[in-house]
Amino acid sequence: MEREGIEGDPQVSGGWWCHLKGLKKKSKRHEHRDWSQIAWVQILAVPQVGHRGTMRDYPGFSASVDAEAIHKAIRGIGTDEKTLISILTERSNAQRQLIAKEYQAAYGKELKDDLKGDLSGHFKCLMVALVTPPAVFDAKQLKKSMKGTGTNEDALIEILTTRTSRQMKEIGQAYYTVYKKSLGDEISSETSGDFRKALLTLADGRRDEGLKVDEQLAKEDAQILYNAGENKWGTDEDTFTEILCLRSFPQLKLTFDEYRNISQKDIEDSIKGELSGHFEDLLLAIVCCARNTPAFLAKRLHQALKGAGTDEFTLNRIMVSRSEIDLLDIRAEFKKQYGYSLHSAIKSDTSGDYAITLVKICGGDD
């Protein structure tokens, strides 16, 4: 159940709210550096942490001890990558944010900037991702998906279909704080048509997150979808958008069952037959996530790892963003779908400190 405030919230453990309450607004030297204003955002996200993650709170945690060890690892003669990996892959994100805060207080520099200056390549990107607040990380991933000459529609679809309504609200806040532009305006300028409408609906964070299902509503929605597609000349795209982007996933699963009873075909087949392009891809992704989000993300990881080149942008995002939510389930789905473990796929497709870090986030072989 969503709550309005977090002070005194028993689900926010370790007194982190008390630590972060004292954060002062820093001078805005760079547009992307003003994280302190939104450091509390991911503390709001703590209740969203699932029980199927691979990374958890480190017992006996001390932000000051970790900050000092990281500083020594970076500032010594040569970088001590082993220490960096050990600390940053064995702490929860909330703990990593406290390390970053302590690091800046002690050394006058942002941890992410020192990591950027000392590391390189995909390893650098992954380590920076680990010390970035989740909402800020997703905001930056969305920005990267939309900047430049082409839009990475697959990344947009993946992020917007797999985040909860609450997470989307936090991402929207983070996006505006970092870029001084609304996420909705950015999506509007980079996409078009029904695809844009559906993305904007998802970005609004209005999907029902309730677990209760309404059988009568499922029957009604199934009939409405049938009438909007299979049972008419032309397709009413707005109806598909409204139902698929606003109903809860449990409600949609029941609706899809009812749809099959009415139309004698799966909703996926109707979407493929009635729609096209990125809008079709988006709705199919929603259907897949409603049925089984870990299976959807396992498929995305498989696509990122298979073939001649590795899609590190996707690989890093899923491994980091799901590490405290459902990475164990994603691993299980990966093994089930492809017959080999995610752990082995990462080891065979990556190398060096980058591979070591990914494997530690993965958390084990299946």
C-alpha positions in Angstrom: 0.0 0.0 0.0 1.4 3.4 -0.9 2.1 5.8 1.9 2.4 9.6 1.7 5.4 10.0 4.0 8.4 8.1 5.2 9.5 9.6 8.5 9.1 7.0 11.1 8.2 4.4 8.5 9.1 1.0 9.9 9.9 -0.3 6.4 12.7 2.2 6.1 15.3 0.5 8.2 18.6 1.5 9.7 17.6 5.1 10.4 18.6 6.2 6.9 15.9 8.8 6.8 17.5 10.5 9.8 20.9 10.5 8.0 19.4 11.9 4.8 17.2 14.5 6.5 20.3 16.5 7.1 21.5 16.6 3.5 22.1 20.1 2.4 21.3 21.4 -1.1 24.6 21.8 -2.8 25.6 24.5 -5.3 24.6 23.4 -8.8 28.0 23.2 -10.4 26.8 20.8 -13.1 23.3 19.9 -14.2 23.9 16.2 -13.4 25.5 16.7 -10.0 22.6 17.8 -7.9 21.8 14.4 -6.5 21.6 15.4 -2.8 18.1 16.9 -3.5 16.8 13.6 -4.7 18.9 11.3 -2.5 15.7 10.7 -0.5 13.9 9.5 -3.6 15.3 6.0 -3.5 14.7 5.8 0.2 11.1 6.1 -0.7 11.7 3.2 -3.1 13.0 1.0 -0.2 9.5 -0.7 0.3 9.7 -1.6 -3.5 12.7 -3.8 -2.8 11.7 -7.4 -3.4 12.6 -10.6 -1.7 14.0 -12.2 -4.8 17.1 -10.0 -5.2 20.7 -11.1 -5.1 22.1 -8.0 -3.2 21.0 -7.3 0.3 22.0 -5.1 3.3 25.6 -5.9 4.5 25.6 -6.8 8.3 27.8 -4.6 10.4 27.7 -1.9 7.8 29.8 1.3 8.3 29.6 4.0 5.7 32.7 5.8 7.0 34.8 2.6 7.0 33.7 1.7 3.4 34.3 5.3 2.2 37.8 5.3 3.6 38.6 1.9 2.0 37.2 3.0 -1.4 39.2 6.2 -1.2 42.4 4.2 -0.5 41.6 1.9 -3.4 41.2 4.8 -5.8 43.9 7.1 -4.6 46.7 4.6 -4.1 49.4 3.7 -6.7 47.2 2.0 -9.2 43.6 1.2 -8.5 42.6 -1.6 -6.2 39.7 -2.9 -8.3 39.3 -5.9 -6.0 38.4 -3.8 -3.0 36.0 -1.6 -5.1 34.2 -4.6 -6.4 34.1 -6.3 -3.0 32.5 -3.3 -1.3 30.1 -2.1 -4.0 28.7 -5.5 -4.9 28.2 -6.5 -1.3 26.2 -3.5 -0.1 22.5 -2.7 -0.8 21.8 0.4 -2.9 20.6 2.3 0.2 24.0 1.5 1.9 25.9 2.6 -1.2 24.1 5.9 -1.1 25.3 6.4 2.5 28.8 5.5 1.4 28.6 8.1 -1.4 27.4 10.8 1.1 30.1 9.9 3.6 32.7 9.9 0.8 31.8 13.4 -0.3 31.7 14.7 3.3 35.2 13.2 4.0 37.0 14.0 0.7 35.1 16.9 -0.9 34.4 14.9 -4.1 31.6 12.9 -5.4 32.3 9.2 -5.4 30.9 8.7 -8.9 33.3 11.4 -10.3 36.3 9.7 -8.7 35.2 6.4 -10.1 34.7 7.9 -13.6 38.2 9.5 -13.4 39.9 6.3 -12.3 38.2 3.5 -14.2 37.4 3.0 -17.8 35.2 1.2 -20.3 32.2 -0.9 -19.4 33.6 -1.6 -15.9 33.5 2.2 -15.2 29.9 2.4 -16.4 28.9 -0.5 -14.2 30.6 0.8 -11.1 29.1 4.3 -11.5 25.7 2.6 -12.0 26.1 0.9 -8.6 26.6 4.2 -6.8 23.7 6.0 -8.6 20.3 6.3 -6.8 17.8 4.0 -8.6 15.5 6.8 -9.7 18.4 8.8 -11.1 19.9 5.7 -12.8 16.6 5.1 -14.6 16.3 8.7 -15.5 19.8 8.7 -17.0 19.0 5.5 -18.9 15.9 7.0 -20.4 17.9 10.1 -21.4 20.5 8.0 -23.1 17.7 6.1 -24.9 16.4 9.3 -26.4 19.4 11.5 -27.1 21.4 11.6 -30.3 20.1 10.8 -33.8 18.1 7.7 -33.1 15.8 6.6 -30.2 16.4 3.3 -28.5 12.8 2.2 -28.4 13.5 -1.2 -26.9 15.2 0.4 -23.9 12.3 2.9 -23.5 9.8 0.0 -23.6 11.7 -2.1 -21.2 12.1 0.6 -18.5 8.5 1.9 -18.8 6.8 -1.5 -18.8 8.8 -3.0 -15.8 8.7 -0.1 -13.3 5.9 0.3 -10.8 3.7 3.4 -10.8 5.5 4.6 -7.7 8.9 4.1 -9.3 7.7 6.0 -12.4 6.7 9.0 -10.2 10.2 8.9 -8.6 11.9 8.6 -12.0 9.8 11.6 -13.3 11.0 13.7 -10.3 14.6 12.6 -10.7 14.5 13.3 -14.5 13.3 16.9 -13.9 15.8 17.5 -11.1 18.7 16.3 -13.3 17.8 17.6 -16.7 15.4 20.5 -15.9 12.9 19.0 -18.4 9.9 16.9 -17.8 10.2 13.2 -18.9 6.8 13.6 -20.6 8.1 16.5 -22.8 11.2 14.5 -23.7 9.1 11.5 -24.7 6.8 13.7 -26.7 9.6 15.2 -28.7 11.3 11.9 -29.4 8.4 9.6 -30.3 5.1 9.9 -32.1 1.6 8.5 -32.7 0.0 5.7 -30.6 3.4 4.7 -29.4 3.9 8.1 -27.8 0.5 8.1 -26.3 1.1 4.8 -24.6 4.6 5.7 -23.4 3.2 8.9 -21.9 0.4 7.0 -20.1 3.0 4.7 -18.6 5.4 7.5 -17.7 2.5 9.2 -15.8 2.7 6.3 -13.2 -1.1 5.7 -13.1 -1.2 2.0 -13.4 -3.3 0.3 -10.6 -0.9 -1.6 -8.3 -3.5 -3.4 -6.4 -3.4 -7.2 -6.1 -7.1 -7.8 -6.0 -8.8 -8.8 -9.2 -12.3 -8.1 -10.4 -13.7 -10.9 -12.5 -16.6 -8.8 -13.9 -14.3 -6.0 -14.9 -12.0 -8.6 -16.6 -15.0 -9.9 -18.6 -16.0 -6.3 -19.6 -12.4 -5.3 -20.5 -11.9 -8.5 -22.6 -15.1 -7.7 -24.5 -14.1 -4.1 -25.0 -10.7 -5.2 -26.3 -12.4 -7.7 -28.6 -14.7 -5.1 -29.9 -11.8 -2.6 -30.4 -9.8 -5.0 -32.5 -10.9 -8.4 -33.8 -14.6 -7.6 -33.9 -14.4 -4.4 -36.0 -13.1 -2.9 -39.2 -10.0 -1.0 -38.1 -8.6 -0.9 -34.6 -9.4 1.4 -31.7 -5.8 1.9 -30.5 -6.8 4.2 -27.6 -8.8 1.4 -26.0 -5.8 -0.9 -26.1 -3.7 1.8 -24.5 -6.1 2.6 -21.8 -6.7 -0.9 -20.6 -3.1 -2.3 -21.0 -1.4 0.8 -19.5 -3.7 1.4 -16.5 -5.0 -2.0 -15.2 -2.9 -3.9 -12.7 -0.9 -6.9 -13.9 -3.0 -9.4 -12.0 -6.1 -7.8 -13.4 -4.7 -8.0 -16.9 -3.8 -11.7 -16.6 -7.4 -12.4 -15.8 -8.5 -10.2 -18.6 -6.3 -12.1 -21.1 -7.9 -15.4 -19.9 -11.4 -13.9 -20.5 -10.2 -12.6 -23.9 -9.2 -16.1 -25.0 -12.7 -17.4 -24.0 -14.4 -14.7 -26.1 -12.1 -14.6 -29.2 -10.7 -18.2 -29.1 -7.2 -16.7 -29.5 -4.5 -15.2 -27.3 -4.3 -11.4 -26.9 -0.7 -11.6 -28.3 -2.0 -12.9 -31.6 -4.7 -10.2 -31.8 -2.1 -7.5 -31.1 0.2 -8.9 -33.8 -2.7 -9.0 -36.3 -4.2 -5.6 -35.5 -1.2 -3.4 -34.6 2.3 -2.7 -35.9 5.6 -1.0 -35.3 6.8 0.2 -31.9 3.3 0.4 -30.6 2.8 -3.3 -31.2 6.2 -4.0 -29.5 5.2 -2.0 -26.5 1.8 -3.7 -26.0 3.4 -7.1 -26.4 5.9 -6.2 -23.8 3.1 -5.2 -21.4 1.4 -8.5 -22.0 4.6 -10.4 -21.4 5.3 -8.4 -18.2 1.7 -8.9 -16.9 2.2 -12.6 -17.4 5.8 -12.9 -16.1 8.1 -9.9 -15.7 11.2 -12.0 -14.9 10.7 -14.0 -18.1 10.5 -10.8 -20.1 13.7 -9.5 -18.6 15.4 -12.9 -19.0 14.7 -12.6 -22.7 16.1 -9.1 -22.8 19.3 -10.4 -21.1 19.6 -13.3 -23.6 19.3 -10.8 -26.5 21.9 -8.6 -24.9 24.4 -11.5 -24.5 23.8 -13.6 -27.7 25.4 -13.0 -31.0 28.7 -11.4 -32.0 28.5 -8.3 -29.8 27.3 -7.7 -26.2 24.7 -5.0 -25.5 26.3 -3.7 -22.3 23.8 -0.8 -22.0 21.0 -3.3 -21.6 23.1 -5.8 -19.6 24.2 -3.2 -17.0 20.7 -1.8 -16.6 18.9 -5.0 -15.9 21.6 -6.5 -13.7 21.8 -3.3 -11.5 18.2 -2.3 -11.5 16.8 -5.8 -10.7 19.6 -6.8 -8.3 17.4 -6.1 -5.2 14.0 -6.9 -6.7 13.8 -10.2 -8.7 17.2 -11.1 -10.2 16.9 -14.6 -8.6 13.6 -15.1 -10.6 15.2 -13.7 -13.7 18.1 -16.2 -13.3 15.6 -19.1 -13.0 13.7 -18.0 -16.1 16.9 -17.6 -18.0 17.9 -21.2 -17.2 14.4 -22.5 -17.9 14.1 -20.7 -21.3 17.7 -21.3 -22.7 19.0 -24.4 -20.9 22.1 -22.7 -19.4 22.7 -20.3 -16.6 22.8 -16.5 -16.7 26.1 -16.8 -14.7 27.7 -18.9 -17.4 26.4 -16.7 -20.2 27.9 -13.6 -18.5 31.3 -15.4 -18.0 31.5 -16.5 -21.6 30.5 -13.2 -23.1 32.4 -10.7 -20.9 35.9 -10.4 -19.4 38.1 -8.8 -16.8 36.9 -6.8 -13.8 33.7 -6.1 -15.7 32.9 -9.8 -15.8 33.9 -10.3 -12.2 31.5 -7.5 -11.1 28.6 -8.8 -13.2 29.0 -12.3 -11.8 29.0 -11.0 -8.3 25.8 -9.1 -8.9 24.4 -12.2 -10.5 25.0 -13.9 -7.2 25.6 -17.5 -8.2 25.4 -20.2 -10.8 22.2 -22.2 -11.5 
